[in-house]
Amino acid sequence: MKPLAPFILSLLFLTSQTVLSFKREEFRNCHQTPFCKRARSRSPGACTLTPHSISISNGDLTATLLSKTDEQIRPLILSLSVYQDGILRLKIDEDYNHPDPPAPKRRFQVPDVVLPEFESNKLWLQRLSTETVDGESSPSTVVYLSDGYDAVLRHDPFEIYIRDKKSGNQKLISLNSHQLFDFEQLRVKQEKQDSDNNEDSGSDDNWEERFRSHTDTRPYGPQSISFDVSFYNAEFVSGIPEHATSLALKPTRGPGVEKDSEPYRLFNLDVFEYLNESPFGLYGSIPLMISHGKEGRSAGFFWLNAAEMQIDVLGDGWDAEYGIELVKQKSIDTFWMSEAGIVDAFFFVGPGPKDVVKQYTSVTGRPSMPQLFSIAYHQCRWNYRDEEDVENVDAKFDEHDIPYDVLWLDIEHTDGKRYFTWDPVLFPNPEEMQKKLAAKGRHMVTIVDPHIKRDDSFRVHKEATEKGYYVRDASGKDFDGWCWPGSSSYLDMVNPEIRSWWGDKFSYENYVGSTPSLYIWNDMNEPSVFNGPEVSMPRDALHHGDIEHRELHNAYGYYFHMATSNGLLKRGVGNDRPFVLSRAFFPGSQRYGSVWTGDNTADWDHLRVSVPMILTLGLSGISFSGADVGGFFGNPEPELLVRWYQLGAFYPFFRAHAHQDTKRREPWLFGEKNTRLIREAIHVRYMLLPYFYTLFREANTTGIPVMRPLWMEFPSDEITFSNDEAFMVGSSLLVQGIYTERAKYASVYLPGKELWYDIRTGAAYKGGKTHKLEAKEESVPAFQRAGTIIPRKDRLRRSSTQMVNDPYTLVIALNSSQAAEGELYIDDGKSYEFLQGAYIHRRFVFANGKLTSINLAPSSSSKSQFSSKSILERIILLGYSPGPKNALIEPANQKTEVELGPLMLQGGRGSSVVTIRKPAVQVSDDWTIKIL
């Protein structure tokens, strides 16, 4: 039997998670965070470091940074590396060879994020040049970066920047232009020998930190790093997820900003019912910032660091109070602060926003290619009660003619919160349950969290204990914290050996009751510790190699996600693409699966903020993301739920989810009209699956996200810069959400000079202007861009798997030149055979009244081949005047009819459109169709 006190404590913590909303006082602010408070108190010009002994070593520029004022400070070692595509890498760390005083240990450098193949793109420096740059008093060392760009190391004052030679050597990005760089070095506390005048002992604040009832030790003293980064000729900056705030980041310091305003925090936390329009950090952290300016110019800065980070966006005139002006060129200044780690920073020159994302994902990895089923609709709830509940929900989808692909089970499906198990009463036949779903082409997802129940009869816990696989507390014992199972320990996922061991747990032999149609959900992996400081793990907990948790906190969930994904890869013998949803994320998470925006709330503000949150994730490499449709907490009114489905149908990851205390909200529970509206919204997603899958392949090969800000497609259109209520899906669709109750009208800005066509009615609207449109209950406004071709599948089945051999429709939206083009990518939707060339990739071009299908797939001598039985069933021409009666298909030399037909076969409204009926050509073949 459990002792009574811990048992009651467990109940209190578990209950608190179901009834409490966000409480600001439970989380630190900057003033309560020692490193942030110290860094923010520094003034411009405070840096005393200058580079010495500048040379080339192993193809890098290297230098020693020495203080001009304090010889007792250990030297820092700086290196600059140049990579293909205009990427500059800066590393600054302590000099571990310096004997007096020696560094007590090595600082943590984040492993397994930068791709090994990225290093092969390094350009080995052959020479350095020294010059005195115009307007500067001291010399600088200049390194060629790429055509049109140099990297400049300024000696005194110390500064690093990239200059754009095509714009008169103007700066593009700089570090330490305001001389705010600071690097607190590791040290060991010395015991007092006589009185209390020993300076090395320092104050207790240097060696421990307190928050509420918690105290964390700091055995190596303060070790934070801070510096300023400036983006020149920028109108705004975006990025650094995760925050529930606008896409364009608002200033956190400077004129017009409240004095107690907080920086943007990057510290992975379990935050329920999080605040809207807040810089408070949420579940994941990606320290990547992208700037954008009037001429369509973008640049980026990425700091690879897994410790807590705080970032200020400094408003115009922020430094006026100091009475100095260090930078004359227009810029957006930012201030970056981290508790620990090293400087491992990357500068991206762009020049366009898509180029920056490509450059960033060349470092951290392109998004993985998802299985086709996983980009369809998911139905989730905490919790579907038992096998009977699962069977009834599944049957109701069929009864109401609503397709879905995945049904999810939350923590209650397990035997006493022991992961990899099933409740023997509620889920006695898990394999049979999964096979019933699989017979309809459907899948199941179960939850597996990182906290392991401390129960000696639980084999996973027993093995982990015996092997020493848990994170340890500061005293060296297995860390014991509280989460859903009560007393729990946490696997030390930074250790590759432990990740491999964890991956083996997903085999069919170890995960008894699992089948090939079962995939995984990683929740609570920030990690969440209910009785820890800020519902998190103590910072002085110890990992593999005696790494302190404060050094790697933000990467913990990433390593857990990695281990789970690799486990499913092992299970499928390397040829079944994993699907793993993770709540916590970090740079590189895009390689291992999808993420979502966490525990949102059923209100209009959370619907609204979901768009900039998902857009920011896409800019940061994580294309496969979404928000819980309907809101996790609370009970949405039917109108809000419908509007969320209508918008969520265009999220890259489309899942409805709800808390156990909410009312049931399956799509058929809100009356016939609302059931119809939700059904139509889900149908739109299934109709557009070929287009979405093609976009996911583009993301997989280039990093460019599926869901994009308007300014990514229209980078010089200043009206788009502040618009984060609308978004692009690929380059062809624009979607505008409706974010207010009982809205009568929607204001929609359509960029560019060409027309836009309503995807439901075919009505044409002029580009380059804002339209006031009736807010129709049937849908949110969505438009196809003139000059594009979108592939669809119009026959609706129970699941995406059952649509595989269905025919295609091409929707051709003609521009002012009566031309358009688009692409279609097809593979088997599940394996890795596409990496050996087993796929179909077509480009469709319409010009001069003729549609041509062109092969984009490279010729392959590989044995891997992919064929499709699908044909082209309809071709719809938007913006084409009725008149012709026939079209000629070559090389078959056959004629087919041209007539007026419906734009949408399901739920469409509006007039008929010009349609080429039943051309019946193979979608995989070369052909032309000429309108006669």
Secondary structure, 3 states (H helix, E strand, C coil): CCCHHHHHHHHHHHHHHHHCCCCHHHCCCHHHCHHHHHHHCCCCCCCCEEEEEEEEECCEEEEEEEECCCCCCCCEEEEEEEECCCEEEEEEEECCCCCCCCCCCCCCCCCCCCCHHHHCCEECCCCCEEECCCCCCCCEEEEEEECCEEEEEECCCCEEEEEEHHHCCEEEEEECCCCCCEECCCCCCCCCCCCCCCHHHCCHHHHEEEECCEEEECCCCCCCEEEEEEEECCCEEEECCCCCCCCCCCCCECCCCCCCCCCEEECCCCCCCCCCCCCCCCCCCCCEEEEECCCCCEEEEEECCCCCEEEEEECCCCCHHHCCCCCCCCEEEEEEEECCCCEEEEEECCCCHHHHHHHHHHHHCCCCCCCHHHHCEEECCCCCCCHHHHHHHHHHHHHCCCCCCEEEECHHHCECCECCCCCCCCCCCHHHHHHHHHCCCCEEEEECCCEEECCCCCHHHHHHHHHCCECECCCCCECCEEECCEEEEEECCCCHHHHHHHHHCCCCCCCCCCCCCEEEEECCCCCECCCCHHHECCCCCEEHHHEEHHHHHHHHHHHHHHHHHHHHHHHCCCCCCCCEEECCCCCCHHHCCEEECCCCECCHHHHHHHHHHHHHHHHCCCCCEECCECCCECCCCHHHHHHHHHHHCCCCCEEECCCCCCCCCCCCCCCHHHHHHHHHHHHHHHHCHHHHHHHHHHHHHHCCCCEECHHHHCCCCHHHCCCCCEEEECCCEEEECCCCCCCCEEEEEECCCCCEEECCCCCEECCCEEEEEECCCCCCCEEEECCEEEEECCCCCCCHHHHCCCCEEEEEECCCCCCEEEEEEECCCCCCHHHHCCCEEEEEEEECCEEEEEECCCCCCCCCCCCCCCEEEEEEEECCCCCCCEEEEECCCEEEEEEEECCCCCCCCCCCEEEEECCCCECCCCEEEEEC
